[in-house]
Amino acid sequence: MTYLDERRVGPTQVVTHHLAQENVLEAFNTVIEKKDEAIKVVVDVH
């Protein structure tokens, strides 16, 4: 997919495409961090 194609398909697909290409591990780590934060919040609430 070229840059022009990405501009046409919309931001969500562009982000997904870039994550798939370049930042899979970084995105995965971010998800893990968010999950840990959510778990801490749940623990704090209870």
C-alpha angles and dihedrals in degrees: 000000000000127000091255091052090052092052089054100048096055139251099286094054091043091054092046090049093050092046090051092049105039117001108042094124094042091049091048091051090049090053090050091051092049090049091051090050091050091050091050090051091051091048091049092050092051 
